[in-house]
Structures are given as structure tokens and as C-alpha cells.
Amino acid sequence: MFKKILIANRGEIAMRLIRTCKEMGIKTVAVYSKADEESLHVRFADEAVCIGPAASSESYLKISNIIAAAEICNADAIHPGYGFLSENAKFSKICEEHGIKFIGASASMIEQMGDKATAKETMKAAGVPTIPGSEGLIDSLVSSRKIAKEIGYPVMLKATAGGGGKGMRAIWKEEELEKAWESARQEASASFGNDGMYMEKLIEEPRHIEIQIVGDSNGKACHLSERDCSIQRRHQKLTEETPSPFMTKELRNKMGKAAVTAAEFIKYEGAGTVEFLVDKHRNFYFMEMNTRIQVEHPITEQVIDFDLIREQILVAAGVTISGKNYLPKMHSIECRINAEDPYNDFRPSPGKITTLHFPGGHGVRLDTHVYSGYTIPPHYDSMIAKLITTAQSRQEAINKMRRALDEFVIEGVNTTIPFHRKLMDHPDYISGNYTTKFMESFSMKD
């Protein structure tokens, strides 16, 4: 087992990793930018190393600085959390070259699944259902017109190196294609330095449902059931739940089997997520694979009583998994609390927290790194907490979330708490009748 793990991340996920490491008797090293000097992960880790100024490119994304910190502190493993370098094949490879275990996917696995066009071809070869679309990348506007006619409108243009909705365009008719083609490529090039595009059939009334998987170094994998992530704004998840209210026993079995097949086909090692789009007829299609721990992993932990971070560390240390699949025993909902103003188009709201009161009680979990007096820096993602409620039934979990949100007081900055409180009273959410298009008709003014 590892003696010391460097945590190449910040915020709530850094705190989450420190907690499990402490429970396992593993020493931790926090890395931090100058903007995060007062952050809790710096205080609670056994050691802490400043790796650069506030800008991510000079700190949390600076591979040389992170490797140097690991070597100075004699860390024998690095956990990247999510975001930043968690799906960076170069970082995974450099860790390996320096004799430091990267707690995540190998460089080759990240390369296979990180590029969406390549991932789709890999999943086709594995026999996992994929969305009809282009064979690899599209080389020209002329080719895109031809492919769109073949698969039929509406279609979706996607950047192969995309993420967070960048370089994506929905096209409903041929006249819209040229403008969408140009703008998507420009955005993709600016965001990722790669303007490669591919095309897929647009799935109408889609739900975004992902399957949590874990694979070991022997090529064996299991799944830990699904999470419904369909409440999104600009392709960014706002809230998640498990089990999905749209799920049936038959569909869970099929999707779980497909996810395990996907993981075992590439001999995936570690925790990961196979993400699917599911249409209104419950046909499901592979969308992408995240080769890291997900933001929303706590709800899976809650419904199956399982520490996914601990499992990640064990698998990275060479422990063989049981191969058993897990089914949800309860219902859990997660609300992402962001420092954003939901009454002003979710504009970021960094600043100093002047008053703070956390909710509590049975079935309430809060993953956060903030405290009263903490200043939220403007340089990073605006998520400051994840509020999770768990109960015997979905309605009980919703009732518990309402109560917990009412108890949650943050002053000094704007947060998404009012949005989540309104969501918990929305008839379509209460009935479970929602898709990824939900936010297009949602208004804080209603």
C-alpha cells in the first residue's frame, strides 16, 4: 500500500481525498496555488507545497511543478481528483516515468477514451451501442452536408477534443449547417487547440444517464449502477440522482452490462464512468467515458454504502476487485452549490463568505472546502459545495433536500441555493419527467 499520496487538486475534492487517505493510514501532500493558501486542504493535509501563482496554467496544470513537489516530499502516488490533469495522458505517462503511481487511467487508456471520435470507434468494436454518425472526423463542410443527409436531420456537430459544451452545435435543417460548422470549429480551436469535428444524430428528448464502473489491473470490471445527470445548463450538470426515475430493471441490466463490456474491452483500471444518452423509448447510446472520479460520485457511495476513493486507491495498489455489481438500496440526490447568481444568468460570484451555516441531520451529507471568512477566488470553477440527501424513497430524499437547502445559509456571495430550492418544488422534477432540455424552459422569475 502507498505510504504517501500527493493530491494534485484543490477545493472539496482535495478535502474528500484527504479524508479517505487518513482513514487508510496514508500520509497526504497538498499542493496549492498562492490564491489557495488559506484553503482547508492545505491545513488538513500532512504536508503542503505551493506550486505557483493563482493561474491554473502556472499551478494546478503545471506538470513539472507537481512532479517536483511529489519528489521533494517522497510521495509514491499522485491522485489527480477530477478536472485539471485527471484525464491528461501526458501527466499519467510522466508519473509512470518518474516511478510515481498515477491513481487513475494509464496514458494509453486516456488516449483511447479521451478523444471522443476514437472512443466511439473503440466502443463500436466492443459491441456497445453508439449514436449513428460520421466515421471518424469530418474533413470538410461538403462532407458534413453529405453525412447529415445520410443520417437525417436533426444532427449534432461535436468537437472531438470537446468538453463542457464547447464546440457543440445542434442543427435542425440544412440551411443552418454552414454557420454552425464554422462557429463550432472556431470555438473548438480556441478552447482546445484542436478544431477536429465529428457528427452524430441528435437524440430528441434525451436523458443523460451514466454508469459508474471500477476495473482492476487484471482486466476485470464491475458496475455500481447508474446516476441520472439530465438537469444541466449549457452541458454543465446542476444536480444528479440515483437511481434514475426513468430507469427500469431491464434497462439497468442492459446498460450495466454494456458499461462493464466497455471497461473490460479496454482493460480499464480504476474508477470511471461510462456515459450514455437515453431516448424517450429507452434506447441507449454510448456518449463518452470519463477516466476519473466524477463530481457526483457521493450519491453512488450513499446508496450502496461504498467508498469509491478507497476503492480507487486499492485498485491502484494492485488489489483485485470482487467483480460483483452493485444495485442501489436507497435514493440519493446531489445539488451542486456554486458561487453563482441564479437570478442573473448564473453569473459567477466570487468573494468573501461573511456568514455560513451548514445543514445537518439524518441522511444529509455536505462535501465542501469553504468556511466563514473564506474568500472564494475568481480563478477556478465556481462550485463550493455538494449537498447530498439520502432516504428510503425518492420523495423522502426530495423532502430532505428541501429542508437541508432551507437550513443552508451563505452570505457575502450569491449561490445557486435558491435555484435548487425552486427545482425541488418543480412539478416536472417531482414527477421525474425531465430531460437534458429541462433548463431551456426553467425560469427563476416564474
Secondary structure, DSSP 8 states (H G I E B T S, - for coil): --SEEEE---HHHHHHHHHHHHHTT-EEEEEEEGGGTT-HHHHHSSEEEEEESSSGGGTTT-HHHHHHHHHHTT-SEEE--SSTTTT-HHHHHHHHHTT-EESS--HHHHHHHHSHHHHHHHHHHHT--B-SB-SS----HHHHHHHHHHH-SSEEEEETT--TTTT-EEE-SGGGHHHHHHHHHHHHHHHHS---EEEEE--SS-EEEEEEEEE-TTS-EEEEEEEEEEEEETTEEEEEEES-TT--HHHHHHHHHHHHHHHHHTT--EEEEEEEEE-TT--EEEEEEE-S--TTHHHHHHHHT--HHHHHHHHHTT----------SSEEEEEEEESEETTTTTEE--EE--EEE---STTEEEEE---TT-EE-TTS--EEEEEEEEESSHHHHHHHHHHHHHH-EEESS--SHHHHHHHTT-HHHHHT---TTGGGS--TT-
